[in-house]
Each structure stands twice: as C-alpha cells, then as structure tokens.
Amino acid sequence: MKMLLSTTDVYRVDSEEEAKALIEEIKEEANENDYIVDSYSSTRKEKKKKGEVIAEGYQVKITRKYSDFWVMEEAE
C-alpha cells in the first residue's frame, strides 16, 4: 500500500510581501483541504553581474503534511 505523507513545493515570487501572502494563502488552504503546513521558509535571492545586483526575488518553500508515518498502525 502506498500513502502520500508530505510534499515540498518551491515557488518564486518578486517581493517579501508576496512571499508572506503566499504562505498565508497556503495556510488557509490547509484548513480547507485536510493537510497541515509542516514547515515554510522564504529566502531572498539576488542575481549579480560584476558585483552589482541585476535581479532579485524570493524563493518560498512550503512542506504540506498529509499524514503521519504510523497513522495506519494507530487505527488498528
């Protein structure tokens, strides 16, 4: 038997405000879709050329947890 326990998704957004909004959106979806947000993080990324920042963005990682590893044995 296979059971999906968790997934980790990585997103790119343009600003810190968008990163915070995305995390809150996923947390709200979790309440409606029967999973929990196990962890999340946002990291500012810069692209440099000759020491000068030419682009920036935020990487958002979100881990969704659908079930515990031992949940099937607990039900028995």
MIGU-708170 format. One record per residue (C-alpha): residue number from 1; residue in one letter; x, y, z. Coordinates in steps of 0.05 Angstrom, whole numbers. Layout:
N
[node NUM a [X Y Z]],
...
***
This chain:
76
[node 1 m [0 0 0]],
[node 2 k [24 70 -17]],
[node 3 m [6 132 23]],
[node 4 l [28 203 9]],
[node 5 l [56 232 73]],
[node 6 s [82 300 51]],
[node 7 t [103 344 -6]],
[node 8 t [151 403 -11]],
[node 9 d [136 457 -63]],
[node 10 v [184 513 -83]],
[node 11 y [156 578 -110]],
[node 12 r [187 642 -137]],
[node 13 v [156 710 -122]],
[node 14 d [180 780 -134]],
[node 15 s [176 811 -64]],
[node 16 e [176 797 10]],
[node 17 e [103 818 14]],
[node 18 e [84 767 -40]],
[node 19 a [123 713 -2]],
[node 20 k [84 728 63]],
[node 21 a [18 730 25]],
[node 22 l [33 663 -9]],
[node 23 i [50 630 58]],
[node 24 e [-15 656 89]],
[node 25 e [-55 633 28]],
[node 26 i [-27 563 34]],
[node 27 k [-41 561 109]],
[node 28 e [-114 580 95]],
[node 29 e [-119 526 41]],
[node 30 a [-92 475 91]],
[node 31 n [-152 484 136]],
[node 32 e [-199 471 78]],
[node 33 n [-160 414 45]],
[node 34 d [-143 366 101]],
[node 35 y [-68 377 109]],
[node 36 i [-23 418 153]],
[node 37 v [34 464 135]],
[node 38 d [91 427 168]],
[node 39 s [144 479 151]],
[node 40 y [156 540 108]],
[node 41 s [212 589 92]],
[node 42 s [227 647 47]],
[node 43 t [296 666 22]],
[node 44 r [316 729 -14]],
[node 45 k [357 712 -76]],
[node 46 e [400 760 -117]],
[node 47 k [429 754 -186]],
[node 48 k [494 792 -192]],
[node 49 k [536 813 -250]],
[node 50 k [605 842 -237]],
[node 51 g [587 851 -163]],
[node 52 e [524 890 -180]],
[node 53 v [454 864 -165]],
[node 54 i [417 859 -231]],
[node 55 a [356 820 -207]],
[node 56 e [324 795 -143]],
[node 57 g [267 752 -120]],
[node 58 y [244 708 -63]],
[node 59 q [244 632 -60]],
[node 60 v [188 604 -18]],
[node 61 k [189 531 6]],
[node 62 i [127 500 36]],
[node 63 t [120 430 63]],
[node 64 r [50 402 66]],
[node 65 k [39 343 113]],
[node 66 y [-19 297 96]],
[node 67 s [-10 241 145]],
[node 68 d [37 214 199]],
[node 69 f [82 155 183]],
[node 70 w [50 109 234]],
[node 71 v [-22 131 227]],
[node 72 m [-46 64 197]],
[node 73 e [-20 23 256]],
[node 74 e [-53 71 306]],
[node 75 a [-120 59 274]],
[node 76 e [-116 -16 285]],
***
